[in-house]
Amino acid sequence: MSQWRLAAVRLVQIKRDELAQMSDAEALRASDDLLSLAPYAYKDPRYRTYSGLIEQQRLFMKQCCDE
């Protein structure tokens, strides 16, 4: 477990260093890329056209038959 903790700390340092080294243009491009995903991140439940039950059953059948 200590190896995982050390890796997590190091990963945070690497991310912080990469962000600090970004130019303004790179940071703007990265933020635009993230913000462009926002419309797909949330789906208003009032506009759902299905309950997901059919998809769930399809996945169950796939799991059942693949084994």
N, C-alpha and C positions, 0 to 999 in steps of 0.2 A: 504494500500500500504506500509506503514512503516514496517509492519510485513514481507512482501515479501523482502524488502530491507535488513532488519536485517538477515533474513534467508540466503539471498545471500551472505552477508558478512561472516556469520558463516560458510557457506558451503566452501567458499574459504579458511578459516582458517583450517577447517577440512582436506581438500585436501592437503594443504601445510604441515600440521602436519603428515599426513599419508605418504606423499612422503619423508619427512625428516626421518621418522622412518624405511624406507625400508633399508634392507641390500643391499649390492652390487649385490648379487645373485638374490634377488627379483627384483631389478630394471632392471637388465639385462633380466630376464625372462619376465617382463612386457613389456619392449621395444621390445623384440623379438616377443612377441605376437602381439603387434601393427603393427610392420613392416611386419609380415606375412600376414596381411590383405591388404597391399598396392596393390598387383596385382589385387585385386577385386574392388578397389576403383575407378579406372579410366578405362574406356573402350574407345579405340580409335574409333572415329566416322567413320573412313574409313572402319572399319571392321564390321559395323552393318549390319545385314542381314534383318532387318525389320524396319519399320518406327515408330512402336508403335501404329499405328492407329487401328489395330485389337484388341490389348490389351485394348485400350481406349474404343472401342465399346463394348467389353466384360464387362468392368467395368460399363459402362452406362446401359447396359441391366440388369446386376445384380442389380444395384441400382433401376432401374425402376421396376423390377419384385419383388423385396424384400419388397417394400412398400405396 
